């Protein structure tokens, strides 16, 4: 029960962080660095690095949530959750954000990989680990 409470608390933190990121998208839309394809990208590299670092941190946080849920969920359920998370980020970065924030395609690619690389690595570790456990 204690682990479930921790997972619930961590999920709430993730929701708060995503609301914070949502506000940064709205604020970013007015900045000079909003368009990644802009020639001013050389001046905006700090903003791009900061956003990418936040996305990677979010991916690592999701991995921690999945890892903490190991005693509660089976490996197949965790792998299914990894696939659902990747599908969600695909829809978010390539459909929702371009539609809502006019996010350029290149920025969507960077954000998608920043979110999904930690989750994909964890999913592959779980998949190969479960294959070794069956032997």
C-alpha positions in Angstrom: 0.0 0.0 0.0 2.9 2.3 0.8 4.4 1.8 -2.7 1.0 2.5 -4.3 0.8 5.8 -2.3 4.3 6.7 -3.6 3.3 5.9 -7.2 0.1 8.0 -6.8 2.2 10.9 -5.4 4.7 10.6 -8.2 1.9 10.7 -10.8 0.6 13.9 -9.2 4.0 15.4 -9.4 4.2 14.4 -13.1 0.8 16.1 -13.7 2.1 19.3 -12.0 5.3 19.2 -14.1 3.3 18.8 -17.3 1.1 21.7 -16.4 4.2 23.8 -15.8 5.5 22.7 -19.2 2.1 23.7 -20.7 2.5 27.2 -19.3 6.1 27.4 -20.8 4.7 26.5 -24.2 2.2 29.3 -24.0 4.9 31.8 -22.8 7.4 30.5 -25.3 5.0 31.2 -28.2 5.7 34.9 -27.7 9.5 34.6 -27.4 11.9 35.4 -30.2 13.2 31.8 -30.0 9.8 30.1 -30.5 10.5 29.0 -34.1 13.3 26.4 -34.2 13.8 26.8 -38.0 14.5 30.5 -37.4 18.0 31.8 -38.3 18.2 33.0 -34.7 18.7 29.4 -33.5 22.3 30.2 -32.7 21.0 32.6 -30.1 18.3 30.2 -28.8 20.4 27.1 -28.1 20.1 27.7 -24.3 16.3 27.6 -24.6 16.4 24.5 -26.8 18.8 22.7 -24.4 16.7 23.7 -21.3 13.5 22.3 -22.9 15.3 19.2 -24.0 16.7 18.7 -20.5 13.2 19.0 -19.1 11.8 16.5 -21.6 14.6 14.0 -20.8 14.0 14.5 -17.0 10.3 13.8 -17.7 11.2 10.6 -19.5 13.5 9.5 -16.6 10.7 10.3 -14.2 8.3 8.1 -16.2 10.9 5.3 -16.1 11.2 5.7 -12.3 7.4 5.4 -12.0 7.5 2.3 -14.1 10.3 0.8 -12.1 8.6 1.5 -8.8 5.5 -0.2 -10.1 7.4 -3.5 -10.8 6.0 -5.2 -7.6 2.5 -4.2 -8.5 2.4 -4.8 -12.3 3.6 -7.7 -14.4 6.3 -7.3 -17.0 3.9 -7.6 -19.9 1.7 -4.8 -18.4 4.8 -2.6 -18.0 5.8 -3.2 -21.6 2.3 -2.3 -22.7 2.5 0.9 -20.6 5.8 1.7 -22.3 4.1 1.4 -25.7 1.2 3.5 -24.6 3.5 6.2 -23.3 5.5 6.2 -26.6 2.2 6.4 -28.6 1.0 9.3 -26.4 4.2 11.3 -26.9 4.0 10.6 -30.6 0.5 12.0 -30.8 1.4 14.9 -28.5 4.5 16.0 -30.3 3.5 15.4 -33.9 -0.2 16.2 -33.8 -1.3 18.2 -30.7 1.6 20.6 -30.3 1.9 21.5 -34.0 -1.9 22.1 -34.0 -2.1 24.0 -30.8 1.2 25.8 -30.6 2.3 25.8 -34.3 5.4 23.8 -33.2 7.8 23.2 -36.1 8.5 19.6 -37.2 12.1 19.6 -36.2 11.2 20.7 -32.7 8.7 17.9 -32.5 11.4 15.4 -33.5 13.8 16.7 -30.8 11.0 16.6 -28.1 9.8 13.2 -29.1 13.2 11.6 -28.9 14.0 13.4 -25.7 10.8 12.0 -24.1 11.0 8.5 -25.5 14.7 7.5 -25.4 14.7 6.9 -21.6 11.3 5.1 -21.8 12.4 3.0 -24.8 15.7 2.0 -23.1 13.8 0.9 -20.0 11.3 -1.1 -22.1 14.1 -2.9 -23.9 15.8 -3.7 -20.6 12.5 -5.1 -19.2 11.9 -7.1 -22.4 15.4 -8.6 -22.5 15.3 -9.2 -18.7 12.0 -11.0 -18.9 13.3 -13.2 -21.7 16.3 -14.2 -19.5 14.0 -14.9 -16.6 11.9 -17.4 -18.6 15.0 -19.6 -19.3 
